[in-house]
Amino acid sequence: MNPSAEQFKEQLLKEKEQLERDLSESATKSDGHWETKRTQFDEAGRFEEEERADEVEEYENEAAVDRQLETRLEDITAALHKIDAGTYGICERCKKEIGEARLTANPAARTHINC
């Protein structure tokens, strides 16, 4: 493994740890995927319709954020596998080398800037 791949690996591992911590605050891992924790919606009808709508909206917003975090986590995991396999820094589309500037900006990049 070249020195820059090792440096990127350390950075990716740190970000992976942080993402897992962030996700664990609002989601639980089930069958390899993260599921947003559901708030207890008022199904007994004690609250006004507007309050229940607010609960649903809050859940939907949180679920969208969780999906973004999970997607980033998947990209990082894929990059770590590529580092271990010796294929890190190769564009998934055209198979050309991804520039170091792009990897510095996004160490989990799957493609180079032109793809």
Sequence and secondary structure as in RCSB ss.txt:
>XXXX:A:sequence
MNPSAEQFKEQLLKEKEQLERDLSESATKSDGHWETKRTQFDEAGRFEEEERADEVEEYENEAAVDRQLETRLED
ITAALHKIDAGTYGICERCKKEIGEARLTANPAARTHINC
>XXXX:A:secstr
  HHHHHHHHHHHHHHHHHHHHHHHHEEEETTEEEE       SS S HHHHHHHHHHHHHHHHHHHHHHHHHHH
HHHHHHHHHHT TTB TTT  B  HHHHHH TT  S TT 
